[in-house]
Amino acid sequence: MEQVVLLQGGMGDFLQCIPFVKSNKHGIKYVCVTHLKGAKLFFEAFGIKLESLSTFNSEQEKIELLNSLPRGPEYINCPRTQYFDVNPLDIEQPLFDNSKPVVGIHINGSAYSIKTQKQFGMVLKSIPAKVIKELISNNYNVIVFGLRHEIEPIGLTQSDTLRLVSHENPAKSLAYIQQCNAVIASDSGIKTMSSMLRIPTLVWLGDYQDFPRDQMFIDPYVSDGVMKVFRYKDVHAQFNQGIRVSKDFLQAVL
């Protein structure tokens, strides 16, 4: 009986599944249930063929989709891996032609996650856009990651030391993380990619209990010294503290 592997969740979940999938392409069918925009393009970029792809926009839709899937001994959740041995994405042309180090910044969580957090009155993943302007420096280059509708309202102007990366295909944007010497990010797939590449990463993280999040995406990388975390209950009240932590982090790793 052919085994069926379930890929469910968002970008961070899938990144941790990529090593298994790329090593097990034959004799296995992959079924995906996700909220990730551009999921089809994402998997194509990794050379992964899906048996089926279903998307949801709410927790209720997610439950209904998962409950509609067949059950059986051949049906398993995809095994995860903490790090990439080799970057699974093609290397993009360098965005900068100077010798300065590069800092990647990402301030948004997924639209689905933010919608769910608002619904349950949780601390939001998104962090203020002014984080970017506070961290721009003459000492290093900056790549700002995000969807076009997230980045454009900030009013940033690209320059020799500032680039904006916003592709319809999320994997295309992820490919530029390899160019970063450090990453400062919200709790998003960007920080998972940088951590899996062992790039020093600081995460602005909502301070609330989330055991799956911490066990899969935070604690292992913190324990290994790849990731540091700034936890906040009120991101606006603690903003200046977060900027100090971020600048201290960059000074230490660059």
C-alpha positions as a printed NumPy array, in Angstrom:
array([[  0.   ,   0.   ,   0.   ],
       [  1.398,   3.407,  -1.018],
       [  2.112,   5.685,   1.919],
       [  0.412,   9.083,   2.102],
       [  2.168,  11.923,   3.953],
       [  0.259,  14.963,   5.195],
       [  1.821,  18.407,   4.935],
       [ -0.208,  20.842,   7.01 ],
       [  0.229,  24.372,   8.351],
       [  2.255,  27.246,   6.922],
       [  5.664,  28.131,   5.584],
       [  7.635,  27.274,   8.726],
       [  5.997,  23.858,   8.958],
       [  6.792,  23.068,   5.349],
       [ 10.405,  24.218,   5.606],
       [ 11.009,  21.699,   8.383],
       [  9.428,  19.017,   6.169],
       [ 11.474,  19.798,   3.041],
       [ 14.5  ,  17.576,   3.903],
       [ 12.275,  14.51 ,   4.376],
       [ 10.23 ,  15.165,   1.23 ],
       [ 13.265,  15.755,  -0.994],
       [ 14.817,  12.51 ,   0.256],
       [ 11.587,  10.519,  -0.147],
       [ 10.052,  11.379,  -3.498],
       [  9.298,   7.846,  -4.663],
       [  6.59 ,   5.55 ,  -3.364],
       [  4.968,   8.296,  -1.299],
       [  2.067,  10.629,  -2.056],
       [  2.038,  14.09 ,  -0.492],
       [ -1.219,  15.76 ,   0.487],
       [ -1.144,  19.413,   1.589],
       [ -3.602,  21.406,   3.723],
       [ -2.453,  24.985,   4.199],
       [ -3.159,  28.689,   4.671],
       [  0.034,  29.666,   2.809],
       [ -0.573,  32.072,  -0.062],
       [  1.374,  30.92 ,  -3.104],
       [  1.659,  27.358,  -1.78 ],
       [  1.584,  25.834,  -5.279],
       [  4.509,  28.004,  -6.409],
       [  6.313,  27.318,  -3.126],
       [  6.327,  23.543,  -3.563],
       [  7.157,  23.778,  -7.266],
       [ 10.274,  25.8  ,  -6.377],
       [ 11.472,  22.875,  -4.243],
       [ 10.658,  20.364,  -6.98 ],
       [  7.92 ,  18.752,  -4.904],
       [  4.863,  17.243,  -6.565],
       [  1.668,  17.215,  -4.506],
       [ -1.125,  14.693,  -4.883],
       [ -3.567,  17.358,  -3.712],
       [ -3.485,  20.908,  -2.324],
       [ -6.302,  22.352,  -0.19 ],
       [ -6.312,  25.836,   1.321],
       [ -8.194,  27.236,   4.295],
       [ -8.845,  30.736,   5.605],
       [-10.182,  29.952,   9.063],
       [ -9.687,  27.452,  11.858],
       [-13.102,  25.961,  11.113],
       [-12.207,  25.42 ,   7.448],
       [ -8.944,  23.804,   8.518],
       [-10.74 ,  21.358,  10.825],
       [-13.266,  20.489,   8.141],
       [-10.537,  19.827,   5.572],
       [ -8.519,  17.646,   7.944],
       [-11.624,  15.701,   8.982],
       [-12.46 ,  15.056,   5.33 ],
       [ -9.145,  13.329,   4.662],
       [ -9.1  ,   9.52 ,   4.56 ],
       [ -7.643,   7.72 ,   7.562],
       [ -5.545,   4.613,   7.572],
       [ -2.192,   3.07 ,   8.535],
       [ -0.651,   4.423,   5.327],
       [ -1.461,   8.023,   6.343],
       [  1.165,   9.894,   8.432],
       [  2.171,  13.435,   9.361],
       [  5.366,  14.546,   7.664],
       [  8.551,  14.05 ,   9.73 ],
       [ 10.46 ,  17.269,  10.493],
       [ 14.117,  18.261,  10.45 ],
       [ 15.68 ,  21.089,  12.466],
       [ 18.37 ,  22.199,  10.002],
       [ 19.211,  22.078,   6.309],
       [ 22.427,  20.251,   5.475],
       [ 22.45 ,  22.201,   2.205],
       [ 20.277,  25.143,   1.184],
       [ 17.508,  23.509,  -0.896],
       [ 16.915,  26.671,  -2.948],
       [ 18.94 ,  28.035,  -5.847],
       [ 21.225,  30.909,  -4.86 ],
       [ 20.101,  34.313,  -6.125],
       [ 22.388,  37.046,  -7.427],
       [ 23.755,  39.242,  -4.58 ],
       [ 21.632,  42.318,  -3.909],
       [ 24.592,  44.446,  -2.8  ],
       [ 27.974,  45.15 ,  -4.357],
       [ 29.691,  46.522,  -1.252],
       [ 31.524,  44.628,   1.472],
       [ 29.151,  45.486,   4.318],
       [ 27.354,  42.689,   6.215],
       [ 23.681,  42.126,   5.436],
       [ 20.774,  42.195,   7.891],
       [ 17.403,  40.729,   6.938],
       [ 14.273,  42.206,   8.548],
       [ 10.722,  40.852,   8.472],
       [  7.907,  42.35 ,  10.548],
       [  4.754,  40.409,   9.647],
       [  3.186,  37.086,  10.488],
       [  0.846,  35.327,   8.072],
       [ -2.577,  36.858,   7.483],
       [ -4.164,  33.643,   8.761],
       [ -2.162,  33.659,  12.007],
       [ -2.933,  37.315,  12.699],
       [ -6.639,  36.787,  11.983],
       [ -6.692,  33.832,  14.39 ],
       [ -4.803,  35.763,  17.077],
       [ -7.256,  38.671,  16.848],
       [-10.173,  36.251,  17.101],
       [ -8.853,  34.836,  20.378],
       [ -7.519,  38.137,  21.782],
       [ -3.889,  37.016,  21.637],
       [ -0.716,  39.078,  21.289],
       [ -0.187,  39.651,  17.559],
       [  2.798,  38.346,  15.595],
       [  3.188,  41.524,  13.556],
       [  5.584,  44.119,  14.942],
       [  5.617,  47.88 ,  14.201],
       [  6.989,  48.993,  10.839],
       [  9.134,  51.596,  12.575],
       [ 11.373,  48.712,  13.665],
       [ 12.836,  48.843,  10.146],
       [ 13.641,  52.553,  10.19 ],
       [ 15.123,  52.271,  13.688],
       [ 17.48 ,  49.512,  12.558],
       [ 18.685,  51.016,   9.261],
       [ 22.363,  51.856,   9.678],
       [ 25.418,  52.928,   7.691],
       [ 27.262,  49.957,   9.18 ],
       [ 25.399,  47.269,   7.232],
       [ 23.044,  46.588,   4.332],
       [ 19.372,  45.792,   4.956],
       [ 17.017,  43.448,   3.109],
       [ 13.352,  43.967,   4.043],
       [ 11.206,  40.886,   3.415],
       [  7.431,  40.935,   3.071],
       [  4.427,  40.828,   0.787],
       [  3.971,  43.821,  -1.489],
       [  0.858,  45.072,   0.301],
       [  2.782,  44.896,   3.597],
       [  5.885,  46.738,   2.404],
       [  4.506,  49.47 ,   0.144],
       [  2.631,  51.43 ,   2.878],
       [  5.867,  51.763,   4.888],
       [  7.252,  54.118,   2.243],
       [ 10.786,  52.734,   2.041],
       [ 13.057,  53.792,  -0.813],
       [ 15.533,  51.262,  -2.151],
       [ 19.171,  52.31 ,  -2.221],
       [ 22.678,  50.873,  -2.498],
       [ 22.3  ,  49.6  ,   1.081],
       [ 18.536,  48.897,   1.258],
       [ 16.643,  46.348,  -0.811],
       [ 13.036,  45.161,  -0.681],
       [ 12.291,  41.492,  -1.394],
       [  8.646,  40.811,  -2.158],
       [  7.864,  37.982,  -4.565],
       [  4.57 ,  36.296,  -5.356],
       [  6.354,  32.987,  -4.925],
       [  7.332,  32.79 ,  -1.232],
       [ 10.222,  30.458,  -2.044],
       [ 11.735,  33.118,  -4.312],
       [ 11.876,  35.509,  -1.355],
       [ 13.264,  32.804,   0.934],
       [ 16.166,  32.266,  -1.465],
       [ 17.599,  35.677,  -0.519],
       [ 17.94 ,  34.807,   3.167],
       [ 21.182,  33.   ,   2.358],
       [ 22.713,  36.455,   1.714],
       [ 22.033,  37.609,   5.289],
       [ 24.622,  37.618,   8.048],
       [ 21.852,  38.129,  10.615],
       [ 18.051,  38.226,  10.643],
       [ 15.603,  40.119,  12.86 ],
       [ 12.047,  38.915,  12.388],
       [  8.577,  38.421,  13.737],
       [  7.371,  34.89 ,  14.469],
       [  7.182,  33.857,  10.815],
       [  8.513,  31.477,   8.2  ],
       [ 11.387,  33.877,   7.509],
       [ 12.878,  33.231,  10.951],
       [ 12.48 ,  29.485,  10.447],
       [ 14.382,  29.619,   7.159],
       [ 17.218,  31.676,   8.644],
       [ 17.433,  29.396,  11.686],
       [ 17.485,  26.257,   9.539],
       [ 20.408,  27.808,   7.645],
       [ 22.12 ,  28.52 ,  11.005],
       [ 22.074,  32.282,  10.409],
       [ 22.021,  34.244,  13.71 ],
       [ 18.374,  35.182,  14.219],
       [ 16.561,  37.429,  16.7  ],
       [ 12.815,  36.886,  16.969],
       [ 10.345,  39.411,  18.377],
       [  7.974,  36.907,  19.975],
       [  4.584,  37.327,  21.601],
       [  4.893,  36.365,  25.273],
       [  2.171,  33.753,  25.681],
       [  2.009,  29.99 ,  26.088],
       [  2.234,  28.091,  22.816],
       [  3.896,  24.721,  23.373],
       [  3.9  ,  23.523,  19.726],
       [  5.412,  26.851,  18.585],
       [  8.106,  26.83 ,  21.245],
       [  8.956,  23.127,  20.975],
       [  9.25 ,  23.093,  17.18 ],
       [ 10.291,  26.588,  16.148],
       [ 11.895,  28.357,  19.117],
       [ 13.463,  26.324,  21.944],
       [ 15.707,  24.005,  19.863],
       [ 17.293,  26.938,  18.018],
       [ 17.688,  28.982,  21.203],
       [ 19.356,  26.   ,  22.888],
       [ 21.806,  25.718,  19.986],
       [ 22.65 ,  29.422,  20.136],
       [ 21.315,  30.069,  16.621],
       [ 18.329,  32.107,  17.829],
       [ 17.7  ,  34.745,  20.457],
       [ 14.244,  35.887,  21.505],
       [ 12.772,  39.197,  22.642],
       [  9.421,  38.401,  24.255],
       [  6.734,  41.085,  24.499],
       [  3.272,  41.324,  25.986],
       [  2.679,  44.845,  24.604],
       [  4.911,  45.508,  21.607],
       [  4.245,  49.247,  21.644],
       [  4.941,  49.713,  25.354],
       [  8.08 ,  47.575,  25.054],
       [  9.194,  48.936,  21.683],
       [ 12.271,  50.832,  22.888],
       [ 13.403,  47.796,  24.844],
       [ 13.036,  45.651,  21.733],
       [ 15.125,  48.072,  19.687],
       [ 17.879,  48.036,  22.315],
       [ 17.877,  44.236,  22.34 ],
       [ 17.965,  44.216,  18.518],
       [ 20.892,  46.635,  18.282],
       [ 22.834,  44.74 ,  20.965],
       [ 22.189,  41.515,  19.043],
       [ 23.475,  42.984,  15.783],
       [ 26.534,  44.428,  17.449],
       [ 27.339,  41.012,  18.883],
       [ 26.889,  38.94 ,  15.713],
       [ 28.054,  41.199,  12.882]])
